[in-house]
Amino acid sequence: MSPQYLPLRPHRITRGNRQMREKRTAQTLMIFGIVLAAAGVVLDFAPLTRGAGNIH
């Protein structure tokens, strides 16, 4: 590496940034879980809605 190389950001993480990142990660995982659960519900009820028109 050349002597002029300077990293754009310091390598250490301050407490505030770490907590913010953990909070954002937790929110992302919660949203992902909700989307996954909604997809599961849709897939569970999809056969029921398709057959509903054929009931006599």
Buried (B, 14 or more C-beta within 10 A) or exposed (E): EEEEEEEEEEEEEEEEEEEEEEEEEEEEEEEEEEEEEEEEEEEEEEEEEEEEEEEE
